[in-house]
Amino acid sequence: MILENTIAPNFELLNSKGEQISLSDFIGKPVVLYFYPKDNTPGCTTEACNFRDDYEEYQKQGIEIIGVSPDTEKSHNKFISKHLLPFVLLADKDHKVCEMYGVWGKKKMFGKE
């Protein structure tokens, strides 16, 4: 887990266009880095659409939004097109970045994993 007021670990992942994006590409800019489990699921779609709906306000403040999930670049491209998302989504297919940030683990529901 990354602690508050610590430097975020750098990483490189592919975006929806297959381009290599590094967190260090955004040095000097405030970034909202959010992680989500799956494109086109109800909760993840709501979260992405909320960022989309408020995107102009983030841009006015110079804030970049970056979403990360284990989905493929192709899946992200469809998700972006379907919901008109104006920000970057990155494919963490092997969960390495999610694990580095402490956001990937077994799902527990009703006492079951």
C-alpha positions as a Markdown table, in Angstrom:
| # | Residue | x | y | z |
|---|---|---|---|---|
| 1 | Met | 0.0 | 0.0 | 0.0 |
| 2 | Ile | 1.3 | 3.4 | -0.9 |
| 3 | Leu | 1.3 | 5.8 | 2.0 |
| 4 | Glu | 0.1 | 9.4 | 1.9 |
| 5 | Asn | 2.8 | 12.0 | 1.1 |
| 6 | Thr | 5.1 | 9.4 | -0.5 |
| 7 | Ile | 6.3 | 9.4 | -4.0 |
| 8 | Ala | 4.2 | 7.2 | -6.2 |
| 9 | Pro | 6.3 | 4.3 | -7.8 |
| 10 | Asn | 6.9 | 4.8 | -11.5 |
| 11 | Phe | 5.5 | 2.2 | -14.0 |
| 12 | Glu | 5.0 | 1.8 | -17.7 |
| 13 | Leu | 1.8 | 0.3 | -19.2 |
| 14 | Leu | 0.1 | 0.3 | -22.6 |
| 15 | Asn | -2.9 | 2.7 | -23.2 |
| 16 | Ser | -5.9 | 1.9 | -25.3 |
| 17 | Lys | -4.0 | 2.7 | -28.5 |
| 18 | Gly | -1.1 | 0.4 | -27.6 |
| 19 | Glu | 1.2 | 3.2 | -26.7 |
| 20 | Gln | 3.6 | 2.9 | -23.8 |
| 21 | Ile | 2.7 | 5.4 | -21.1 |
| 22 | Ser | 4.8 | 6.0 | -18.0 |
| 23 | Leu | 3.7 | 7.6 | -14.8 |
| 24 | Ser | 6.9 | 9.7 | -15.0 |
| 25 | Asp | 5.4 | 11.3 | -18.2 |
| 26 | Phe | 3.2 | 13.3 | -15.9 |
| 27 | Ile | 5.9 | 14.6 | -13.5 |
| 28 | Gly | 5.0 | 18.1 | -12.4 |
| 29 | Lys | 1.3 | 17.6 | -12.9 |
| 30 | Pro | -1.2 | 16.6 | -10.3 |
| 31 | Val | -2.6 | 13.1 | -11.2 |
| 32 | Val | -5.7 | 11.2 | -10.1 |
| 33 | Leu | -4.5 | 7.6 | -10.5 |
| 34 | Tyr | -7.5 | 5.3 | -10.0 |
| 35 | Phe | -7.6 | 1.5 | -10.1 |
| 36 | Tyr | -10.7 | -0.5 | -11.0 |
| 37 | Pro | -11.2 | -4.3 | -11.6 |
| 38 | Lys | -13.1 | -4.5 | -14.9 |
| 39 | Asp | -14.3 | -2.5 | -17.9 |
| 40 | Asn | -18.1 | -2.3 | -18.5 |
| 41 | Thr | -19.2 | -3.5 | -15.0 |
| 42 | Pro | -21.8 | -1.4 | -13.2 |
| 43 | Gly | -19.6 | 0.0 | -10.5 |
| 44 | Cys | -16.6 | 0.6 | -12.7 |
| 45 | Thr | -18.7 | 2.2 | -15.4 |
| 46 | Thr | -20.3 | 4.5 | -12.8 |
| 47 | Glu | -16.9 | 5.5 | -11.5 |
| 48 | Ala | -15.5 | 6.2 | -15.0 |
| 49 | Cys | -18.5 | 8.2 | -16.0 |
| 50 | Asn | -18.3 | 10.3 | -12.9 |
| 51 | Phe | -14.7 | 11.2 | -13.8 |
| 52 | Arg | -15.9 | 11.9 | -17.3 |
| 53 | Asp | -18.7 | 14.1 | -16.2 |
| 54 | Asp | -16.4 | 16.1 | -13.9 |
| 55 | Tyr | -13.4 | 16.0 | -16.4 |
| 56 | Glu | -13.7 | 19.7 | -17.3 |
| 57 | Glu | -13.3 | 20.7 | -13.7 |
| 58 | Tyr | -10.2 | 18.5 | -13.3 |
| 59 | Gln | -8.7 | 20.0 | -16.5 |
| 60 | Lys | -9.3 | 23.6 | -15.2 |
| 61 | Gln | -7.1 | 22.7 | -12.3 |
| 62 | Gly | -4.5 | 21.0 | -14.5 |
| 63 | Ile | -5.2 | 17.6 | -13.1 |
| 64 | Glu | -4.7 | 14.5 | -15.2 |
| 65 | Ile | -6.9 | 11.4 | -14.7 |
| 66 | Ile | -5.4 | 7.9 | -15.3 |
| 67 | Gly | -7.4 | 4.7 | -14.9 |
| 68 | Val | -5.7 | 1.3 | -14.5 |
| 69 | Ser | -7.2 | -2.1 | -14.7 |
| 70 | Pro | -6.2 | -5.7 | -15.8 |
| 71 | Asp | -8.3 | -5.4 | -19.0 |
| 72 | Thr | -6.6 | -5.4 | -22.4 |
| 73 | Glu | -5.9 | -2.3 | -24.5 |
| 74 | Lys | -8.7 | -3.5 | -26.9 |
| 75 | Ser | -11.2 | -3.7 | -24.0 |
| 76 | His | -10.2 | -0.2 | -22.8 |
| 77 | Asn | -10.6 | 1.1 | -26.3 |
| 78 | Lys | -14.2 | -0.2 | -26.5 |
| 79 | Phe | -14.9 | 1.1 | -22.9 |
| 80 | Ile | -13.6 | 4.6 | -23.9 |
| 81 | Ser | -15.7 | 4.7 | -27.1 |
| 82 | Lys | -18.9 | 3.4 | -25.5 |
| 83 | His | -18.8 | 5.9 | -22.7 |
| 84 | Leu | -16.9 | 8.8 | -24.4 |
| 85 | Leu | -14.2 | 8.8 | -21.7 |
| 86 | Pro | -11.7 | 11.7 | -22.3 |
| 87 | Phe | -8.9 | 10.3 | -20.2 |
| 88 | Val | -6.2 | 7.6 | -20.3 |
| 89 | Leu | -6.9 | 4.0 | -19.4 |
| 90 | Leu | -3.9 | 1.7 | -18.9 |
| 91 | Ala | -3.8 | -2.1 | -19.3 |
| 92 | Asp | -2.2 | -3.9 | -16.3 |
| 93 | Lys | -2.8 | -7.4 | -17.7 |
| 94 | Asp | -0.6 | -9.2 | -15.2 |
| 95 | His | -1.6 | -7.1 | -12.2 |
| 96 | Lys | 2.0 | -6.0 | -11.4 |
| 97 | Val | 1.2 | -2.3 | -11.0 |
| 98 | Cys | -2.0 | -3.1 | -9.1 |
| 99 | Glu | 0.0 | -5.3 | -6.7 |
| 100 | Met | 2.8 | -2.7 | -6.5 |
| 101 | Tyr | 0.2 | -0.2 | -5.3 |
| 102 | Gly | -1.5 | -2.7 | -3.0 |
| 103 | Val | -4.9 | -2.7 | -4.7 |
| 104 | Trp | -5.0 | -6.2 | -6.1 |
| 105 | Gly | -6.1 | -9.1 | -3.9 |
| 106 | Lys | -8.7 | -11.8 | -3.5 |
| 107 | Lys | -12.2 | -10.7 | -3.5 |
| 108 | Lys | -14.2 | -11.5 | -0.4 |
| 109 | Met | -18.0 | -11.6 | -0.4 |
| 110 | Phe | -20.3 | -13.0 | 2.3 |
| 111 | Gly | -17.3 | -14.6 | 4.0 |
| 112 | Lys | -16.1 | -16.4 | 0.8 |
| 113 | Glu | -13.0 | -15.7 | -1.3 |
